[in-house]
Amino acid sequence: MKKIIKAKPRIILKNGKPDAVIINIKDYRNMLALLEDKEDLAELERMRKGRLKFRKLKDFFSKYRP
């Protein structure tokens, strides 16, 4: 697995305790993309375990046409 954060994060303290972290914007965007992928995979797994329902394409478009 590749390293997600390449630059050293900066920790912001409040009252002597960690309160926030500053990271490189590329690292932040990479983390968001990986989190989204993980959520998508979890949703796909839930869908696979459940019962699939199919409907006709014209029925779908009659309800969801933009």
PLY file of the C-alpha trace (Angstrom):
ply
format ascii 1.0
element vertex 66
property float x
property float y
property float z
element edge 65
property int vertex1
property int vertex2
end_header
0.00 0.00 0.00
1.34 3.41 -0.89
1.93 6.12 1.65
-0.99 8.55 1.69
0.60 11.53 3.43
3.92 12.47 1.91
4.65 15.70 3.83
4.86 15.84 7.61
1.54 17.00 9.10
1.53 19.99 11.47
-0.42 19.59 14.69
-2.16 22.62 16.17
-2.50 22.63 19.96
-5.27 24.22 21.99
-4.77 24.38 25.73
-1.80 22.03 25.31
-3.86 19.34 23.55
-3.99 18.42 19.85
-6.91 20.29 18.25
-6.29 20.35 14.49
-3.90 19.10 11.82
-2.54 20.92 8.79
-1.60 18.73 5.83
-0.61 19.32 2.24
-3.62 19.94 -0.03
-2.58 17.11 -2.38
-2.42 14.72 0.55
-5.85 15.94 1.72
-7.41 15.40 -1.70
-5.81 11.96 -1.95
-7.23 11.01 1.45
-10.71 12.17 0.38
-10.51 10.13 -2.82
-9.43 7.02 -0.90
-12.22 7.51 1.64
-14.78 7.87 -1.15
-13.48 4.69 -2.78
-13.75 2.85 0.53
-17.34 4.06 1.01
-18.21 3.01 -2.54
-16.78 -0.46 -1.98
-18.72 -0.82 1.28
-21.95 0.19 -0.49
-21.25 -2.28 -3.30
-20.73 -5.04 -0.72
-24.06 -4.18 0.94
-25.76 -4.29 -2.46
-24.25 -7.69 -3.26
-25.50 -9.17 0.00
-29.02 -7.89 -0.52
-31.64 -8.87 -3.03
-31.34 -7.16 -6.39
-34.38 -5.54 -7.94
-34.61 -4.78 -11.63
-37.01 -2.53 -13.48
-37.54 -1.50 -17.03
-35.47 1.40 -18.33
-38.57 3.34 -19.40
-39.92 3.07 -15.84
-36.68 4.43 -14.47
-36.68 7.39 -16.88
-40.32 8.18 -16.22
-39.43 8.81 -12.57
-35.86 10.15 -12.73
-35.68 12.13 -15.98
-33.91 15.46 -15.28
0 1
1 2
2 3
3 4
4 5
5 6
6 7
7 8
8 9
9 10
10 11
11 12
12 13
13 14
14 15
15 16
16 17
17 18
18 19
19 20
20 21
21 22
22 23
23 24
24 25
25 26
26 27
27 28
28 29
29 30
30 31
31 32
32 33
33 34
34 35
35 36
36 37
37 38
38 39
39 40
40 41
41 42
42 43
43 44
44 45
45 46
46 47
47 48
48 49
49 50
50 51
51 52
52 53
53 54
54 55
55 56
56 57
57 58
58 59
59 60
60 61
61 62
62 63
63 64
64 65
